[in-house]
Amino acid sequence: MTMDDETFKKEVLDRLQQIMEMLASILPEACIEEVEEVQAPLPSPEPAQATDAYGILEEMQDDYRTAMDKWNLEHG
């Protein structure tokens, strides 16, 4: 079964709307609807948020390094 162009466009637009709503709920400071307006630069994130994001990245890198070290020890 093939979709006609209008149905396809509607499906794509509906999915994009779902994605925008999901992003808006995850990133409430991001205002998707006001993209066309010129706005003042967004304030920098609070230090706690920046620290948390860095901590997650650092933790992931540490997990990777630990896994690689373990593999190297086992498989030398």
Secondary structure, DSSP 8 states (H G I E B T S, - for coil): ----HHHHHHHHHHHHHHHHHHHHHH-TT--GGGTTS---------HHHHHHHHHHHHHHHHHHHHHHHHHHHHH-
